[in-house]
Amino acid sequence: MRLKPWLKWLAAGAALYLLLLFLTLPASRLTGHLTARLAELPQAPALRLQGVSGPWWQGRVERLQLDGFVLGPLQWRWRPSALLRGRFGLTLELDAASVPAGRGRLAVGPGGTLYIDALDLELTAAELLQRLPALPVPVQASGRLSLELTRAVVGPDGLPRELQGQLQWREAGLQSPLAVRLEHLVAELASEEAGLVARLSDRGGDLDLGGEARLDPASGRYRLDLQLRARDNPELRDSLALMGRPDARGYHNLRQSGRLPLP
């Protein structure tokens, strides 16, 4: 049976109305639902959002606090193309005034796996130090940190599964109380069969640094293997001598392993 013309127009109007209602749904409605659901989960991180504005698919939050770590202002935009892989995707951008500042893309799969790509973040070493737990001795840090992630995959348990990118510390320096000019440190991040690895190196400065850090996300086991040697800093050379005798090349070897507590 054919529908009458006025019924077709009524159905089209209803569909258009529902579409407009969906597209104009305030972001605050969805973020409020998200924070309420997280609060019901026993081990979920505490999430607080302030100053949420815009529609759900292109919104802005002035301040985001996750377990005491504060970000913002933060803007997001929905990426419909992620649906082709069965994921819900967003493009995120942290304003230049935010700490850290940067942008990136993320998507969430049906099982809660988080996929991150094209992520660029920047902040000063001093700002990072302020957000870390208090150290047993006073430390001052200088320089800028930049993180570039080509790809990262984080499981539903919060543990990283894949990692590809680079972390750089430019114009790096430490003072505690010994002043050390580190210049430029680089960590190449990668995924291997045995787990995640960060290969460390320097590009000038008082400290000649090499080595790697490895982590098995499944077991939480880690291994740190570093080679350290002072260049033209007698005070640093004396400090490294406390680690013991250097090898034939003049490097002090620092090796440590253990297991990180899993969630």
Rosetta blueprint (number, residue, H / E / L):
1 M L
2 R L
3 L L
4 K L
5 P H
6 W H
7 L H
8 K H
9 W H
10 L H
11 A H
12 A H
13 G H
14 A H
15 A H
16 L H
17 Y H
18 L H
19 L H
20 L H
21 L H
22 F H
23 L H
24 T L
25 L L
26 P E
27 A H
28 S H
29 R H
30 L H
31 T H
32 G H
33 H H
34 L H
35 T H
36 A H
37 R H
38 L H
39 A H
40 E H
41 L L
42 P L
43 Q L
44 A L
45 P L
46 A L
47 L E
48 R E
49 L E
50 Q E
51 G E
52 V E
53 S E
54 G L
55 P E
56 W L
57 W L
58 Q E
59 G E
60 R E
61 V E
62 E E
63 R E
64 L E
65 Q E
66 L E
67 D L
68 G L
69 F E
70 V E
71 L E
72 G L
73 P L
74 L E
75 Q E
76 W E
77 R E
78 W E
79 R E
80 P H
81 S H
82 A H
83 L H
84 L H
85 R H
86 G L
87 R L
88 F E
89 G E
90 L E
91 T E
92 L E
93 E E
94 L E
95 D L
96 A L
97 A L
98 S L
99 V L
100 P L
101 A E
102 G E
103 R E
104 G E
105 R E
106 L E
107 A E
108 V E
109 G L
110 P L
111 G L
112 G L
113 T L
114 L E
115 Y E
116 I E
117 D E
118 A E
119 L E
120 D E
121 L E
122 E E
123 L E
124 T E
125 A H
126 A H
127 E H
128 L H
129 L H
130 Q H
131 R H
132 L L
133 P L
134 A L
135 L L
136 P L
137 V L
138 P L
139 V L
140 Q E
141 A E
142 S E
143 G E
144 R E
145 L E
146 S E
147 L E
148 E E
149 L E
150 T E
151 R E
152 A E
153 V E
154 V E
155 G L
156 P L
157 D L
158 G L
159 L L
160 P E
161 R E
162 E E
163 L E
164 Q E
165 G E
166 Q E
167 L E
168 Q E
169 W E
170 R E
171 E E
172 A E
173 G E
174 L E
175 Q E
176 S L
177 P L
178 L L
179 A E
180 V E
181 R E
182 L E
183 E E
184 H E
185 L E
186 V E
187 A E
188 E E
189 L E
190 A E
191 S E
192 E E
193 E L
194 A L
195 G E
196 L E
197 V E
198 A E
199 R E
200 L E
201 S E
202 D E
203 R L
204 G L
205 G L
206 D L
207 L E
208 D E
209 L E
210 G E
211 G E
212 E E
213 A E
214 R E
215 L E
216 D L
217 P L
218 A L
219 S L
220 G L
221 R E
222 Y E
223 R E
224 L E
225 D E
226 L E
227 Q E
228 L E
229 R E
230 A E
231 R L
232 D L
233 N L
234 P H
235 E H
236 L H
237 R H
238 D H
239 S H
240 L H
241 A H
242 L L
243 M L
244 G L
245 R L
246 P L
247 D L
248 A L
249 R L
250 G L
251 Y L
252 H E
253 N E
254 L E
255 R E
256 Q E
257 S E
258 G E
259 R E
260 L L
261 P L
262 L L
263 P L
